[in-house]
Amino acid sequence: MSMNEQGKENAISVRDVTKVYRLYDKPIDRLKESVSISHKNYHRDFYALKGLSFQVKKGETVGIIGTNGSGKSTILKIITGVLTPTSGEVNVDGKISALLELGAGFNMDYTGIENVYMNGTMMGYTKKEMDAKLQDILDFAEIGDFVYQPVKTYSSGMFVRLAFAVAINIDPEILIVDEALSVGDVFFQAKCYRKMEEIKQRGTTILMVTHDMGSIIKYCDKVVLLNKGEFIAEGEPGHMVDLYKKILANQLDSLNEELESDYSGGMLGDEKKAKAEESHSDGSLMKDKITINTDRTEYGDGRDLRPGTLRFERKSHKPPVKGRDVHDQGADPLPCADQESDLYLHDPR
């Protein structure tokens, strides 16, 4: 495939992007360096990104994961044009709507309505076009009459509701979300992910950064793993999450061995990919995948769940273990973190 054809296929292309910040021990050192006749350096270089390359195809949902400080937010800001790279090239084919951080793109002294129209104007929409979209935005945000108040009076939850409602309802070709949804409550997050699924079906490209590994596995087609500004690997979400956990556990030697044996140029090998497809096709419970009992009345083998009781499901498919009684019947199923074995928690309604 030629470079031209690849360019048409990709919504986002990142090639050898490096971002360097100059760090000074004291503010006066910046002045000393700028007026130094001998061009003496008073700074040290900090590499936020080092030679990062990856592509996102049109209509694809891609997650970027990594520890804090790995460069996830930096690359999103470079893609959206907020930052410029020190070196390298980024090509974007499509209209971007981005939710980078609370407050980005909003004037704190404007009301919610005024900010909606301002963001629409920046995206190239006329007032008439925004009038047609306004009701959908307000219905999604669900913040009531607060939309007529200055956004500086909003709570963080209200802010992210309005910001996401604007970002998702202005028909973006590329949606970029950077951890902002973590501010909202669990019901609003579920609503946002449902909406993201809807626009994905319409062909929208989605690039997301989150520390919620359950969402990464459930919604992403591909995952890019970064560590300390460097590209580690990209591939199938479940396997990338496993590699990420090794980074969290400081098992870097084990990670390097696995990368050498499983990868060619950062992509999943054929054997590994076939194994991943096989684990999907036989209907078995994959590692890290959260399963949901949809009708909330039966366990996996058909036995009734006693109201008010939590039960655990083991990946080995051994009989479930009875848990403790709970009073809160409104919560969704949650993964149970257990160091000895991987358990999944079901909360019947």
Secondary structure, 3 states (H helix, E strand, C coil): CCHHHHHHHEEEEEEEEEEEEEEECCHHHHHHHHHCCCCCCCEEEEEEEEEEEEEEECCCEEEEECCCCCCHHHHHHHHHCCCCCCEEEEEECCCEEEECCCCCCCCCCCEHHHHHHHHHHHCCCCHHHHHHHHHHHHHHHCCHHHHHCEHHHCCHHHHHHHHHHHHHCCCCCEEEEECHHHHCCHHHHHHHHHHHHHHHHCCCEEEEECCCHHHHHHHCCEEEEEECCEEEEEECHHHHHHHHHHHHCCCHHHHHHHHHHHEECCEECHHHHHHHHHHHHCCCCCCCCCCCCCCCCECCCCCECCCCEEEEEECCCCCCEEEEECCCCCCCCEEECCCCCCEEEECCC
